[in-house]
Amino acid sequence: MAAVTRRYHALFIVLALAVVAASVVTAVHAADTPRRGGILLAVIGADPPSLDPHQESTFATMQLVAPLYSTLIQIDPYSYPKIIGDVASEWKISPDALTYTFKIRPGIKFHDGSPLTAADVKATYDKLIFPPKETRSVRKGAYLAVASIDAPDASTVVFKLKHPSASLLENFASPWNVIYPKKYLDKDPNYFMKNVVGSGPFKFKSYTPGASFEGERNPDYFVKDRPYLNGYKFFISTETSVRAAAVRSGRAYIEFRDLPSAEVDAIKKQLGDKVVVQHTPMTGQFGIAINNTVKPFTDERVRKALTLGLDRYTGGRVLFGLTGLKDVGGLLRPGTEFAMPEADLQKLPGFGKDMEKNRAEAKKLLAEAGYPHGFKVVLKNRNVKLPYQDFAVFAIQEWRKIGIEAEHRPLETAAWFADGRDSGNFELIIAPTVEASDDPDVFLRRYTTGDTQNWGRFTDPVVDDLFSRQSRALDPAERRKVILQLQKTVLEHAYYMPGLWWSRNVVHWAKVKNYVAPPNHYANQKLQDVWLSED
Amino acid sequence: MGTYITKRLLLIVPTLIGAAALVFVIMRVIPGDVALLIFGGDQAGQIDPKQLADMRHRLGLDQPLIVQFGTWLWGVLRFDFGNSLWTGRPVIEELLIRLPLSLELAIAATIVSVLIAIPLGMLAAIRQDTWVDYLVRVVSIGGLAIPSFWVGILCILMLVIFFGWGPPLEFTPPWIDPWANFQMMIWPVVTVGYRYAAVTTRMTRSTLLEVLREDYIRTAWAKGLRERAVVIRHALKNSMLPVITLVGTEFAFLIGGLVVTETVFTLNGVGRFVVDAVAHRDYPVVQALIFLIAFGFVVVNLLVDLTYAWFDPRIRYR
């Protein structure tokens, strides 16, 4: 009897284990199987000036409307910076790199029901590259090589170039270049500043300026079985602590841009495994533009002293927790294909790790330039705390150690542009560089003569020539060589002072699945693959 | 009375034109314009000077100042406040999105502040220099000393940390969902109400103390009237004139002046709209809002003056 009982016990245990094992397997499987439905709730720190990404350069526009549109090609949401198709199923580049031919997928519909054809792609890129007088195109400088655009049939678009352009394909994948229906552009090139007619995974639902923006599932989306979500909704709040509290309380599931580490730690401490933090580097750098046209900065020795006096490595440690500013690098993001290797970088002024030696060298240069006791200078800045003001305060206390007394002058954004960047009315000014990709053309154009982003107003024909050469160099190895030379030239002459490369914390509830944060807050915002494991 | 009201109404016209002209000039004196800001977002794209000039032309910023002001004023006379230079939408449309929220907040906060302030002020005055008075003074000085935004942030953080709950992020009008509206508005209303109650409490206390020392109050006591009758019927009504002025001015201020509170509680109100418009150099919006806020102030002041006659029948307007 006891043996039978033991046998039953054993059988029961085996069965129980089998049931537990089966349910674990099912649970794991269920966790990995995308679930349909739900509304993704997000918070965003700004209201968009308009809804037209062609005309705007703020994440506030991009994050709200990206899910409503398609682009010609795109950055792979799971594998930055790999390029994959979007409305283009395939593309071909001629051997001389002067003709780019794109094939458009059939059966794509805009949200108004009209078909998306090559004519719409051509109209979109005509607006971007050759904007009509009454509109503007913020990024048209990236397409200077394009001579003409043709749409020989409904599914083919051909770009003809004046000269080869190494960055062109990356620029075509820019998330800003959303495809508009031609018929609306023909009526009014500014139509999309206030209206949305896209072909993306979501359709426009509502927008209350200053409060919220909503999209709903597009059942006719051309990618089969996507999107998973029924919709998404952004709540607009300019206050960082309020956005953090919104995520913490579950009123919002994600903040796509960035939250300071202190807020992130508090959220993580309270919610534990209920939230996920994706920490990514950023295609953005905070540096200082030196006005090369005013004394004493016309003297290279003074510029070098300034850059030698900044302890970037300590800065990265001190400022990271407060601001997300972290990595020491040159003019391109550290660790990327065309970035300067650390060993080479450390040989350049201001990048060596021995700060005592750097400061001694800085003081020597200042004395040689006629400033043995340093001098006073004004550092203009934007009156935005994170990370502008924290970075400036750090730089100022660093320069004090070599005898330079900098007065911090934060300005409203409008004055920062008008009374600083655009008029050249500054000695030193905080000059960030934040772009949608690591593309060297986009990042390095600002160091060429007369470029509107050349805040420091310097001219060096060598840099201009190197920029032009790298831009047309189709062999990556050759291009890299030229780019390294360009970076070395700018940094050796201290025309501009790179500070620290930014990083970001994307905090979201663990129930938000399939979102991979790229190294900037512009890309991968279409949300077509994102799903919620629970409401 | 009729002549007085007509005179006051006529005075509104030069007051508003003066305010509009002042704002117009100030906005043009400060550096920067909306065209620059439109081109220079956080990515600060390439700005072509020709495109910038075209944009300024399109927005009418290249016209002589007097023409710009005249055009705007002519629009105002036709109740057309123009379009926002930043968003392109009609200013009135933008304002109507935000006005219900600001009005609700201003009205509710004023009611809360009056409901707190008058009884507390009275209590402090009639129990002068007792522990009750000291407590009221501490509470009211606290309200004056602690910034509303700080109280607001503390309020939100405490809700989130202790209850894992935060107020809704989007305004729902009370006629659509009263409960959702209550959940969102209660916190800013209490925060702002407390701040303004502090001011009004102190004013009520001091004016009531002054009135309680008047001869006619002494006479009332001497007649053997009960405390309630002396304080409420004789003293309180007569001490209310400065308090009414204060509450009226505060109410007018609350409609457009709660920028920080609106930011903390993600309220899409008029105050935030004004500040954003100034930052964007959105001239038509700033001019229209200042014009309308000035109009609100003038009207509230007129109403306050007219209520004086009810509180003090000796006042006669000519």
Interface residues (C-beta under 8 A of the other chain):
Chain A: V43 D47 P49 S50 Q55 E56 S57 T58 F59 P131 K133 E134 R136 V138 R139 K140 G141 N190 M193 K194 T208 P209 G210 A211 S212 F235 I236 S237 T238 E239 S241 V242 A245 A246 R248 S249 G250 R251 A252 Q270 E412 T413 A414 A415 F417 A418 D419 R421 D422 P432 V434 E435 A436 R445 D451 T452 Q453 Y522
Chain B: I30 P31 G32 D33 L36 L37 I38 F39 G40 G41 D42 Q43 A44 G45 Q46 I47 D48 P49 Q51 D54 M55 R58 W86 T87 G88 R89 E94 I97 R98 I153 I156 L157 L159 V160 I161 G164 W165 G166 P167 P168 L169 E170 F171 T263 V264 F265 T266 N268 R272 F273 D276 A279 H280 R281
